[in-house]
Amino acid sequence: MGGIILFDGVCNFCDSSVQFIIKYDRAEYFQFASIQSEAGQALLAQYKVPENIDSVILIEQGKVYFESTAALKICRRLDSFWPVICIFIIIPPSIRNKMYRLFAKNRYRLFGRKEACLMPTSSQRKRFL
């Protein structure tokens, strides 16, 4: 089994990010669930994710990753040159995550939000929990 990405289903940037990952994940390694969905809520509870986490969440091999670490680990599995970005993992998480949190805090203001979660196409549906 591959990784599971939990994302904010009403965030325009997060929705675009999911579409981007689908495009560059030709091996279909990742599955997706919005944090607002039943499946997303069940995974948050199962993995005891703290309620104050405002981040993309990656569940992979029984471990949970947040913030910049999750984003970099996702890039590692994508096609094209995206795995090269993983070099930034050498930057201490305290520094990477400050930048991540600043962006996450402003994502609605910068990109807006939706009234409802993304509706996957019929070909994408099998990748959503």
Buried (B, 14 or more C-beta within 10 A) or exposed (E): EBBBBBBBBBBBBBBEBBEEBBEBBEEEBBBBBBBBBEBBBEBBEEBEBEEEBBBBBBBBEEEBBBBBBBBBBBBBBBEEEBEEBBEEBEEEBEEBBEEBBEEBEEBBEEEEBEEEBBEBEEEBEEBBB
